[in-house]
Amino acid sequence: MSNAVHPEAADRPRHTILIADDRPSNLGFVVDHLESLGYRVIVAQGGAEALRRIGFARPDLILLDAMMPDMDGFEVCRQLKARGGMDDIPVIFMTALKQTETKLSAFALGAVDYVTKPLQVDEVAARVGTHLQLRDARLRLEGQTRQLRRVRQELLGEAELRTAELKESNRRLQFELAERYAAELALDASALGYQEIFNHVSDALYLIEAGEDGQFHCVQVNPAFVRLVGLPHSVILGQPVSRLFDAAAGARLHAACQRCSASGEAVEEELALELPAGRGILQLTMVRSRVPSRGGGRLVGIGRDVTRLRDYQSQLAFLAQRDPLTGLPNRHSFRDSLSQALARTAAGAGGVGVLLLGLDHFRDINDGLGRARGDRVLVSCAALLERAIGGTGLLARVGGDQFAILVEWAGGDVGLGLLARRLLRLVAKLIDIDGYELALGCSIGVCKAPQDGDDAETLLCNVETAMYRAKAEGRNRCQYFTAEMSSSTRRRVEIGNALRYAIRNAELSLHYQPRASLDGGGMAGMEALLRWDARLLGRIAPSEFIPLAEQNGLILRIGQWVLNQACRQAQAWRQRLGVALPIAVNLSARQFHDADLVRAVEAALQASGLPPRLLELELTESMLMHDAKRTARTLAALKAIGVRLAVDDFGTGYSSLSYLKSFPLDYLKIDRSFVSGLPEDRNDGAIVRAIIAMAHTLGLKVIAEGVETAGQLDFLRAQRCDEVQGYFFSRPLPAPEMEAWLSRPEAERSGMIPPTPAGGE
């Protein structure tokens, strides 16, 4: 995955996120995505390590796995909250558990949220961002509150100090009339200093006094208060607070003054006002003054503008439930609505259906036209779907290009299939974006409750499985969920997870299948074939795990291991047994198109000492036809090293003469599907004859795969095929058995192919 920082991350403060999981390798894509958003990510392998790291790393947020072997997430959270100064760190639990008690336990320990496994990177990023923003806002609010309290204490202390000085002055005036003039001068200087502070402090300060008319009047305000309310100083002074603003706001402010005057406790009131400068929210905090006044009670207070803070909090609340691009409910909101619908269904008749719609090839639009146009496509698609669904269901955007529809019905099936097909036709229509006419197309998964799941998490997981099955089967179609899909998906997940540890746990091995020459009957080489005996899952076929390795990117590491191991083994047999036979290694598509392929081949040959002429690399036709210019450069670089090149499974792909003529190839391998019908199948026979004749005309040697009978061997010999490979001679052998084969005398190995029958060719 790319480590490039997301453009929006540059505007964010850099936060530290601690992720605690006993299997951090499962979170590679989450870590990469969070780091791309500008966060600093620390990973702890288990609860104990997380507590140690918290002591010196001081994270801003913790993603905590609920179930870990050494110390579960609940104990980690409990110890964290018990530490002084650590209980304000927001904790988000990661859990695959669906029990409500588990989630309530997490919240009881002080967790702020939870995300469910398997993780959705967009959801994790949104929740992390939301809680970090809430934490930052809370810290800022606490700092401002501390500052206000400090100012208030200073004001109250100053008032008490001035009162004490006045009392002392009065006492002195009674006994020392001669010093009265000097005392008055000192009092005037003190009042002047107080007024200077009052006028220049940045907070909005005000004094309110209860009048004989039952109203509360503003008797003193500082310039900051004048700026805050946007009214002239002359209008504010002497005016009853009930008439400063509109009737409703005035009535609330008057009631707040009454409560404060009666109770003596601090009172806080927020007023939403239409001020001359525009809409605003004022927060006024007041307390009863200890300084007596002629008219009665006096209140002193501080005001501030909290408009931006409240708008920000409203925006956070919106983002917690809505998709900011389309305005539709987000995945979290949709899950809540689905849970409520399931509860209603459980209490009565009817049913619940969920459709998950994923746009086909949307990444091509983002890559080709830019993300701005891609966002406009999503907005247009959301509007189309909203109009199509109308009041029959709830539409939500639950992922990058994924939209979910919730449908409830009171009795009988409402026809989810009809709705899905109608949406397929709708999305397939052209959308005009800046003059580009785009035909999107989509794939739709369909689930019903309770047969496909009786809780929201299960239904969302199953409908996603059905949607991806629709994509895998050709896209632009709808697919109902079946139990087979669930087991298949679970199997793929298990294999994908186990595959990450296969190399480290020495579970991979190579078997070697001999290749025989039809010109002399001796052994002409061997092919290295990958095998996997998983510790927990048993033997897994290459056809099952190699496509998964291609998808998750592990094929590069696995392919490099195969290349290195095959070269080392061939060189070991060459040195130990004196057998110099070529060894063939299959390259995957991602491996062939990787920019480091040539260097990887050179490194494997150099590390093993194997001569380049003894290494053969097998490629498929589809790999060769992708980006012909780049393919030609790669093949030329490989030939320059000295290795030999073969086209594997020839006849099942493009079978183009142009690349056979243009590329520096050495072998064609006839696919076993054409050999299996020999010699009886006339079509297979014609194809095999044509391939051999064409290859020989172009100066290429031919290897036939899957030879299992003497009849197949005789046919291939008659057509002058160069080499053969298959169970007729040997199955793929593990290294010790292959070494025993190679240890035989040369005469025995040369007789591995029966001789041509008498009178035969």
Number of C-alpha atoms within 10 A of each C-alpha: 9 9 13 12 16 13 10 10 15 11 8 12 12 13 14 19 23 22 26 28 26 20 14 16 15 15 16 11 15 20 23 18 22 23 20 19 21 22 21 16 18 17 21 20 16 24 26 17 17 24 16 11 16 17 12 8 13 14 20 20 22 25 23 28 27 25 19 18 10 12 16 19 27 24 14 22 23 16 14 22 18 11 10 8 9 15 15 14 19 20 27 26 25 23 19 15 13 14 8 9 10 14 17 12 12 22 17 12 17 20 23 14 17 20 19 16 13 13 16 16 17 16 17 20 15 14 19 22 19 16 20 20 17 16 17 14 15 12 13 13 13 12 12 12 12 12 13 17 13 12 15 18 12 12 17 17 12 13 16 14 12 17 14 12 16 16 12 12 19 15 11 15 17 11 10 11 11 11 13 16 11 12 19 15 11 15 16 11 12 14 13 12 12 15 12 12 13 20 17 12 13 12 19 23 24 23 21 26 26 22 17 10 9 10 18 27 24 22 16 17 21 21 18 20 22 18 13 17 22 13 15 11 15 9 11 20 17 16 16 22 21 20 17 18 18 13 11 13 19 17 15 16 23 17 15 19 29 18 16 21 22 11 11 16 12 17 18 17 16 17 18 15 16 13 15 10 10 8 11 19 19 18 16 21 22 25 23 23 20 15 14 10 12 10 13 12 22 25 24 23 21 21 22 19 17 17 15 11 14 13 12 15 15 12 13 17 12 15 17 19 17 22 19 14 12 18 15 22 24 24 24 18 18 24 20 13 16 25 16 14 20 22 13 15 19 14 9 10 11 17 22 21 25 24 29 30 29 26 22 20 14 18 15 11 17 15 10 11 13 12 13 9 16 20 17 15 21 20 16 16 19 20 13 14 18 18 9 15 17 10 10 15 17 19 23 27 26 26 16 13 19 20 24 27 23 21 21 22 15 12 10 9 14 17 9 17 16 10 14 22 14 14 21 20 13 17 20 17 13 13 16 12 14 8 7 11 11 14 13 20 22 27 28 31 26 28 28 22 20 15 12 20 17 17 18 21 16 14 25 23 14 27 29 23 24 27 27 19 22 22 22 10 12 10 20 20 20 25 24 21 23 16 11 9 15 17 11 12 16 12 14 15 14 13 20 19 13 17 24 17 14 18 15 9 12 12 17 18 19 19 19 23 23 25 26 27 20 24 13 14 18 19 22 21 21 22 22 26 19 19 17 20 15 18 12 9 12 10 12 14 12 14 8 12 17 18 13 18 21 16 11 12 14 16 22 20 14 22 20 17 15 22 23 19 17 27 27 18 18 24 23 16 17 15 12 11 13 12 15 16 20 23 25 25 23 22 22 21 17 17 20 21 17 13 11 10 19 17 12 16 21 15 14 21 23 14 12 17 14 22 17 21 14 19 24 22 21 21 22 20 21 13 18 22 18 12 10 14 10 13 18 17 12 18 20 15 15 21 18 12 16 16 21 23 22 25 25 23 20 23 20 15 13 13 14 11 11 9 17 19 12 10 16 17 20 19 24 25 24 25 19 19 14 22 23 17 14 22 18 12 12 11 13 17 20 12 15 23 17 12 20 24 17 15 19 16 10 14 13 19 18 25 25 28 22 18 21 18 15 13 13 22 24 20 19 25 19 14 16 17 25 20 24 28 26 19 14 16 18 16 14 20 18 16 15 10 13 17 16 10 14 20 16 12 9 12 9 12 16 17 14 19 20 14 12 14 8 6 5 9 11
